[in-house]
Amino acid sequence: MATKTKYKVMGGCVTCMTCLYQCPVQAITLIEDVSAVIDESKCLGCGRCFNACQPGAIQPYEVEE
């Protein structure tokens, strides 16, 4: 089986919304004043959110395809 990289928001999100603007498929939503959340079913695994996240709150993980 092949694996694919996906991303999830861990601790440290400062709700700056930078990741929201970077996601090409609108897979990220914001829980007001709490954290961003990435919908795994929509995530392409492109890494744009990960690269844009200054606090390092977004981390990669592998999923089986």
ChimeraX commands (.cxc) that place a marker at each C-alpha (Angstrom):
marker #1 position 0.00,0.00,0.00 radius 0.5
marker #1 position 1.11,3.53,-0.71 radius 0.5
marker #1 position 1.20,6.26,1.87 radius 0.5
marker #1 position 0.28,9.89,1.47 radius 0.5
marker #1 position 1.24,12.86,3.59 radius 0.5
marker #1 position -1.62,14.75,5.23 radius 0.5
marker #1 position -1.51,17.58,7.75 radius 0.5
marker #1 position -3.18,18.28,11.08 radius 0.5
marker #1 position -3.16,21.14,13.54 radius 0.5
marker #1 position -1.42,20.31,16.79 radius 0.5
marker #1 position -0.97,22.54,19.83 radius 0.5
marker #1 position 0.35,26.04,19.32 radius 0.5
marker #1 position -2.16,27.43,16.83 radius 0.5
marker #1 position -2.46,31.21,17.34 radius 0.5
marker #1 position -5.46,31.53,14.96 radius 0.5
marker #1 position -3.56,33.86,12.61 radius 0.5
marker #1 position -5.52,32.37,9.64 radius 0.5
marker #1 position -2.46,32.27,7.36 radius 0.5
marker #1 position -3.12,28.60,6.64 radius 0.5
marker #1 position -6.71,29.34,5.59 radius 0.5
marker #1 position -5.48,31.68,2.86 radius 0.5
marker #1 position -2.88,29.16,1.65 radius 0.5
marker #1 position -5.16,26.14,1.28 radius 0.5
marker #1 position -6.20,25.74,-2.38 radius 0.5
marker #1 position -9.22,23.55,-1.54 radius 0.5
marker #1 position -10.59,25.30,1.56 radius 0.5
marker #1 position -9.92,22.25,3.74 radius 0.5
marker #1 position -9.17,24.43,6.78 radius 0.5
marker #1 position -11.72,26.00,9.06 radius 0.5
marker #1 position -11.24,28.12,12.15 radius 0.5
marker #1 position -12.80,27.43,15.50 radius 0.5
marker #1 position -13.13,31.00,16.72 radius 0.5
marker #1 position -10.37,32.01,19.14 radius 0.5
marker #1 position -9.34,28.38,19.62 radius 0.5
marker #1 position -7.63,26.69,16.67 radius 0.5
marker #1 position -7.64,25.92,12.97 radius 0.5
marker #1 position -8.89,22.47,11.92 radius 0.5
marker #1 position -7.95,20.62,8.73 radius 0.5
marker #1 position -10.55,18.34,7.10 radius 0.5
marker #1 position -8.55,15.24,6.16 radius 0.5
marker #1 position -11.07,14.25,3.48 radius 0.5
marker #1 position -10.46,17.52,1.61 radius 0.5
marker #1 position -6.71,17.86,2.27 radius 0.5
marker #1 position -4.58,17.34,-0.85 radius 0.5
marker #1 position -1.35,17.00,1.11 radius 0.5
marker #1 position 0.24,19.89,-0.77 radius 0.5
marker #1 position 1.93,21.29,2.35 radius 0.5
marker #1 position 1.13,24.94,1.68 radius 0.5
marker #1 position -0.44,25.31,5.13 radius 0.5
marker #1 position 2.55,23.61,6.79 radius 0.5
marker #1 position 5.02,25.90,5.03 radius 0.5
marker #1 position 3.02,29.02,5.92 radius 0.5
marker #1 position 2.48,28.19,9.60 radius 0.5
marker #1 position 4.91,30.35,11.59 radius 0.5
marker #1 position 4.21,28.87,15.06 radius 0.5
marker #1 position 4.71,25.33,13.71 radius 0.5
marker #1 position 1.25,24.22,14.81 radius 0.5
marker #1 position 0.62,22.24,11.62 radius 0.5
marker #1 position 2.41,18.92,11.39 radius 0.5
marker #1 position 2.58,16.21,8.71 radius 0.5
marker #1 position 1.51,12.62,9.17 radius 0.5
marker #1 position 1.25,9.61,6.88 radius 0.5
marker #1 position -1.96,7.81,5.86 radius 0.5
marker #1 position -2.41,4.58,3.92 radius 0.5
marker #1 position -4.10,4.90,0.56 radius 0.5
marker link #1:1,2 radius 0.2
marker link #1:2,3 radius 0.2
marker link #1:3,4 radius 0.2
marker link #1:4,5 radius 0.2
marker link #1:5,6 radius 0.2
marker link #1:6,7 radius 0.2
marker link #1:7,8 radius 0.2
marker link #1:8,9 radius 0.2
marker link #1:9,10 radius 0.2
marker link #1:10,11 radius 0.2
marker link #1:11,12 radius 0.2
marker link #1:12,13 radius 0.2
marker link #1:13,14 radius 0.2
marker link #1:14,15 radius 0.2
marker link #1:15,16 radius 0.2
marker link #1:16,17 radius 0.2
marker link #1:17,18 radius 0.2
marker link #1:18,19 radius 0.2
marker link #1:19,20 radius 0.2
marker link #1:20,21 radius 0.2
marker link #1:21,22 radius 0.2
marker link #1:22,23 radius 0.2
marker link #1:23,24 radius 0.2
marker link #1:24,25 radius 0.2
marker link #1:25,26 radius 0.2
marker link #1:26,27 radius 0.2
marker link #1:27,28 radius 0.2
marker link #1:28,29 radius 0.2
marker link #1:29,30 radius 0.2
marker link #1:30,31 radius 0.2
marker link #1:31,32 radius 0.2
marker link #1:32,33 radius 0.2
marker link #1:33,34 radius 0.2
marker link #1:34,35 radius 0.2
marker link #1:35,36 radius 0.2
marker link #1:36,37 radius 0.2
marker link #1:37,38 radius 0.2
marker link #1:38,39 radius 0.2
marker link #1:39,40 radius 0.2
marker link #1:40,41 radius 0.2
marker link #1:41,42 radius 0.2
marker link #1:42,43 radius 0.2
marker link #1:43,44 radius 0.2
marker link #1:44,45 radius 0.2
marker link #1:45,46 radius 0.2
marker link #1:46,47 radius 0.2
marker link #1:47,48 radius 0.2
marker link #1:48,49 radius 0.2
marker link #1:49,50 radius 0.2
marker link #1:50,51 radius 0.2
marker link #1:51,52 radius 0.2
marker link #1:52,53 radius 0.2
marker link #1:53,54 radius 0.2
marker link #1:54,55 radius 0.2
marker link #1:55,56 radius 0.2
marker link #1:56,57 radius 0.2
marker link #1:57,58 radius 0.2
marker link #1:58,59 radius 0.2
marker link #1:59,60 radius 0.2
marker link #1:60,61 radius 0.2
marker link #1:61,62 radius 0.2
marker link #1:62,63 radius 0.2
marker link #1:63,64 radius 0.2
marker link #1:64,65 radius 0.2
view
